[in-house]
Amino acid sequence: MRHLGFLTFSLFIALTVGTSQGRAQADLTAEQIVERSLKQDPFGWEDAETTVRMTLVDGKGTRSERVMESMRRRKNGQSQSVMRFRSPQDVAGTAFLILERDKGETEQHIYLPGLKRTRRIVGREREGSFVGTDFTYADFERKDMREAVNKRLPDEEIGGIKTFVIESTAKKDASYSKIETWVRQDNYLPLRIKFYDKKGKLLKTFFTKRLRTIEGRTVVVEMQMVNKQTGHSTELSVDNLKPRKDLPDSAFTPTALEHG
């Protein structure tokens, strides 16, 4: 009987904890969910070196492939990342640096080997295509969510995974008029993001296609951005991820972009 009593007590505790967590999540505001999501590395690549294959697919189904290497870390609570393209020939050597600053501000620099110089990306340039892909420079900041009016919509499930659904409407002139994000309830990673153009029409959708657990961390290893208006899409696949806690400060500077 004592054994049965122990089981009953354990079940009671489990149900109580589960119910408490459920209530806590139910009580979360849109701003709290957005803040928790923004604190996460959106791909799970922090403190790691990553090799990523990018496949660009045009409206006719023609495919072209690019390979880049990424280093990403968090320093003093702020995200830093470097991306370097290794192939094909026309983009090889191109390097991109993102440095998160105070209050969610982000500094971006790009090195173009054809010009043999590094320059900072500012203003409307951030709305331009990132090296011919369906991602813009602004997409890597996730700034539009932070500076928007955020509204929590009814929760949904995607492939059996519970998600929060957040609608982010721009307060001021931004890259998109509205963004809708489906955020996993267990780790706050985005599973789906819909981007609407400045006229309010659906422009493109980001999909998390596959996750893996590597050394205890959840990592996005396949993702896709689909442009509904052009039929073009960009697929990203992680070929290799090597966790590293010793990434050097010297790698995350504009000057270092020229020496990769």
N, C-alpha and C positions, 0 to 999 in steps of 0.2 A: 504493500500500500504506500510505503514511503516513496518507492520508486515511481509509482503512478502519480503521487502528489508532486514529486519533483518535475515530472514531465508536464503536468498541468501548470505548475508555476512557471516553467520555462516557456511554455506556449503562451501563457499570459503576458510574460515579459516581451516576447517576440511580437505579439500582436499589439501591445501597448507602444513599443518603439516604432513599429511599422505605421501605426495609426498616427503617432506624433509626427513622424517624418512626413506623412501624407498631408497632415494638417498644416505643417510648417511650409511645405511647398505650395499648398493651396493658398496660403496667406501671402506669398511673395508678390510684390508689386512688379510691374513691368520694368521700372528703373532698377530694382534689385537684381532681376534676372539679367538685364543687359549688362550691369556692372560686373556680375559674376562671369558672364560670358566673355566680356572684354578683357578680364584678367587672365583668361586662359590663352595659351598659344592655340590659335585656331586649327592647326594641323597636328599639334603634339610633337613638333620637331625641336623644341627648345633644348639647349645643352646637348647639341648633336650636330654631326656632319651628315649631310644627306645627298644622295645622288637621285635626281628626278628626271624622268623622261616626259617630255611634253609632246603631245601629238595634236597638230592643228588639222582640222577637217573643214573644208569649205562646203558651200551649198551643193556642190556636185559630187561630194564624197571623196574628193582628192585629199590624200593625207600627206603631211610632211612632219618630220620628227626633229625634235631638238633635245639636247641633253644639257642639264645644268647641275652645278654643285652648290649646295647651300650650307652655310653655317649659321646657327641661330642660338642665342643665349639670352638670359635675363640678368641684367646688371643693376644692382641697387633698385630692384623692383621694376625696371624698365626694359622693354624688349629691344634687342638689337639683332639684325640679320644682314648677311651678305650673300648674294647670289652671283654665280659666274657661269656664263654659257661656255661649253666646251665644243659643241658642234650644233649645226653644220658650219661650214666655212664662213658664210655671210654674217653670222652673229657670234662666232667664236671670239672670246676675249671680252665681250661685253659684260660689264659687272654693275651690280646694283646694290646700294647700301641703304638700309632703313634704320634710323635711330629714333627711338621714342624719347620724347623730352617731357618736362613737367606739364601737368594738367592735360595730358593726352595729346599734346602737340607732337607731330612727327616730322623729322627731317629726312629728306631723300636726296641721294646723289647717284648719278649714273656716269659710268666711264664707257665711252665709245672709241674702240681702237682705231677706227677710220679717222677720227679727229685728234686722237692721241691726247685727250684731255678729259678731266672730270668736271662735270657741272652739276649744279643743284637744280632739282625739279621744283618749280614753284607755280602758284596760281593755277590757271586753266590747264597748264601742261599735265597736271595730275589726272585730268579726265581723259587723257589720251591713252591709246592702246599700249600695253606693256610689251614691247618687242614683238608686235604683230599678233599677240594673243587676244583672247576675249576678256582678259583681265585688264583693268586700268591701274595706273599707279595708285589711285585713291582707294582701290579695293583692298590693297595691302594694309591700309591704315585702319579701316573699320570706323573711321571718324564720323561718318554720317549717322551711325547709330547713336553715338555719344552725344551729338549735337542736335538730336531730333526730339520730337514729342513722341514718347513711347507708350503704346497701349497694349495691354495683355488681352489676347483673343482666347477663345476656348481651347483647351489643351487637345492635342491630336496624337495619334499613333502613326508612326512610319515603320513599316516592316515589323510590327510588334514592339517597337521601342516608343516609350512615352516621351512626348516632347511638349515644351512650352511653345506657344506661338506668339510672336511679338510683331506688332505693326509699328514701324518707325516712320513718322512723317516729318519732312524737313521743316525746320523753323525758319530758315533763311535760304538764300541761294546755295544749293548744294549739287553734288553730282547727280543725285536721283531725287525724284519727288517723293518717293516712298520705297521702303524696303520691308519685306516680310521675312521673318527668320523663324525657322523651326529648330529649337535648341533642346538637345538631350537633357532630360531631367537628372540623369545620374552623374554626368561629368561636364555639362554646359558647353559641349562642342556643338557647332551648328551642323545639322544634317541636311538642311535645304535652305537656300536663300533666294528670294525673288526680288529683282531690281526693276523699278518702274522709271521710265524716262520722264523728262520734265513736263510732258503733256499728260502724264498719268497712265501711259500704256506700258504693258509688260515688255521689258527690253531683253532681259536675260535671266537665267536661273542657274544657280550653283547647286550641285548635288555631291554629297559625300557618298561614294560608291562602295568603299570597303575599308574596314578598320582592322588593325592587328594590335595585339599586346606584345610589346617588346620591352623586356626587362622591367615589367610591372607598369609600364605606361601605355596608355591608349593612343595609338597613332593612326592618322588618316593616311592610307597607302594608295588609295585610288579616289580621284575626284574629277568632276567635269563641270565646265561652264558652257552653257548653251545660249547663243544669241538667237532669240525667237524672231527677230526682225530681219536678220541676214541669213539665217540658216547655218552660220558658221559656229564651230564649237572648239573648245580646247580641253584635252584630256591630260591629266597629270597622274603619273604612276611613280611610286617610290621604288627604285631598284635596290637601294642600299641605305640603311640608317645605322650610324655608329654613335652611340651616346658618348658625349665628352664633357667633362666638367672643367677641363683645362684650356678652353679656347682663349687665345691670347688677346689682350686689349689692342695690340697693334694691328690685328686683322680687321677691326671695326672702325676704320678711319677713312675719310675720302682719299687720302694719299695712297693708302694700301690698295685701292681699286686698280691702280695702274701697274701693280707688281704681282699679278696673279698668274 
